[in-house]
Amino acid sequence: MEKINFLRIGKEWLEMKRFSIKYSSFVKYKKILNTHIFPYFKNKKLEDIDEFMVADYLFTLMKKEKLSISLCRSIQFILKGIFVYAEQKYHIKHLDFSFVKIPSEKSDNNILSESEREKLSHYCINTMDSTTLAVLLGLYAGVRLGEVCGLKWTDIDLDHDLIHIVRTVQRLDSEDNQSSKTKIMIMEPKSISSKRYIAIPQFLTEYIKIYHSLLDVNENEYYLLSNDKKPLDPRTLQRRFFNICSKFHIKATFHTLRHTYATNCIELDMDVKSVSEMLGHSNVAITLNRYVHPSIEFKKQQINKFQKP
């Protein structure tokens, strides 16, 4: 029997996945296959690939090519999916991926210090524009970069201090196989739990009211940051955020605001379940393990709750 070519089955698997995953995930898998997996495995036969070959491949990616742990995990996930598909459809031998270990990714504890948060907050409160509004929404509502770009005026309930997350904006590779060409995509949030209501502090509600009054908002369906029918490009917002951070010599990405928000909520003794739901997490463990990084000062405060016997 003729051996099965990996490239053919990899492409077949990807086309099958197209109908069961979001477009953003499809684009991600396609890019990983074309950039990392196919160049290495495309001329190999599925039957000739074993656990040792996969382990050596992943080790090379991590140690020699210095790819991130998260990317290596995505590569492993795709490889496993292809082999499970081939095993079920073409009855090739089972490949045991439990032997292929990728270490856990270390948390970068990337949150703003108290002084950095105060500097950003003070600047944004006193400099009212679309970028400073976005920063405050990241810092005091924990919204993701794509989510804040996807907010429309109809998603803001100023009477009840709520914002409704129902969409996200991403710049993704086009389907024309030219990786240099991208386009803005407006999609549903990344998961079911990411569709959510977020309670915002009253000072932020007042800020948004003043911001709205200064604009000529012709349509409530306009996007919050662009005040237009088209959303602001997330890359543009990220660049503008970097420019603000550079004023105060702060090293951060927009996602740092989300980490800081989660940590500050816990340090203020907010209910963990409520915080988790406002972040759009499917369970509390994700919130605690991924986003909450208490400061040394907070840990000292907590440990001093012990009383001398």
Buried (B, 14 or more C-beta within 10 A) or exposed (E): EEEBBBBEBBBBBBEEBEEEBEEBEBBBBBEBBBEBBBEBBBEBBBBEBEEEBBBEBBBEBBEEEEBEEEBBBBBBEBBBBBBBBBBEEEEBEEBEBEEBEBEEEEEEEBBBEBEBBEBBBEBBEEEBEBBBBBBBBBBBBBBBBBBBBBBBBEBBEBEEBBBBBBBBBBBBBEEEEEEEEBEBBBBBBBEEBBBBBBEBEEEBBEBBEEBBEEEEEEEEEBBBBBBEEEBBBBEBBBEBBBEBBEEEEBEBBBBBBBBBBBBBBBBEEEEBEEBBBBBBBEEBEBBBEBBBBBBEEBEEEEEEEEEEE
